[in-house]
Amino acid sequence: MTDAASISARRPRQADIADRAGVSISTVSRVLANEPGISDSVRRHVLEVAEEIGYLARRQASGPGHQLVALVHAVQATADLSSFYDGVLRGLREAAEDAGMPLAVRLTYADAITREELERHLAEEGAGGLFLVGVDAPEATGRWLREAGIPVVLVNGADPGLQFDCVSPSNFYGARQATEILLAAGHRRLAYLTRSVRPTLRERIRGFEAAIAATPGARGTVVELKQGETGLQEGINTMKALIAEGTDVTAVLCLNDLIAVGAMEAAQRAGRRVPDDISFMGFDGLPCAAMASPRLATMDVPREKLGREALALMQARLASPHEPARQVLLAVRPQAGGSVAPPGS
């Protein structure tokens, strides 16, 4: 265990708190962000250690102007982060820690944030910068943020108005490439199971449709997901309905991996062989893809890199508040699996 005096002589880190408190770095981060789900005794112990090694004093010395708040989209059914946003937040937290910039995390269950909710979170933290992680700002809310002069970075989001800094996966080209993989395998009747409520998701629809349009004889159908408590259940419900309608598609692209695993399960329950009768392609590169049977082919999104890039955008914005907004796209990469094969193979 590292001596408290030697730690305080340099800049204390969350890893130092975790080491002395006997807990994980994730637990330390959640306590410092005042997140729920931590027992009072553990919370108290972590804060005592943080005070002892001088972490809290150094964080307070950073001043309110450098306090950052991340509003992160959470899963309503579990009141927790999805696997996707857990990875994004890990990268954001680590980058903020490295930069010595305090970061408070708040969960929200809305796809779009209201001005009232923003005002409450910002007032509670005295924040000098805001990350909207998987959350969109409606026009009126965005206008208020601009007028208030609050630095904002959209993470896994897009701003068609070109007012805010953004970082997201390359949704258009990623979906186009995923569709091209299915087309290259010989499929000509494809479906895309998705939602269309967010600009980022509409970019994926455009990518799917572009690949279909560029391939003679190909036919693609965009299918709106059926309601379900979880992504897995949405995939099951949607694929089950598609099969009941007598679909003749031989390949299915899905909004994300969890939905793809659910859709694949529904197809197998209905007697369809995967990939012999029907192929499946996911998106995001989540752990569930590797655990599926057969292993799910997917597009791997650099989730932690999204978080780190978001912090870099915020630092640049704080240093140069009047520069034009930057919109950063990170490449996604195909991840092979056993869920894709030529039709009728």
Secondary structure, DSSP 8 states (H G I E B T S, - for coil): ---HHHHHHS---HHHHHHHHTS-HHHHHHHHTT-SS--HHHHHHHHHHHHHTTHHHHHHHT-GGG-EEEEEE-BTTTTB--HHHHHHHHHHHHHHHHHT--EEEEEE--SB--HHHHHHHHHHHT-SEEEEES-B--HHHHHHHHHHT--EEEES---TTS-SEEEEE-HHHHHHHHHHHHHHTT--EEEEEE--SSHHHHHHHHHHHHHHHTSTT-EEEEEE----SSHHHHHHHHHHHHHHTT---SEEEESSHHHHHHHHHHHHHTT--TTTT-EEE-SB--HHHHHSSS--BEEE--HHHHHHHHHHHHHHHHH-TTS---EEEE--EEE--TT---TT-
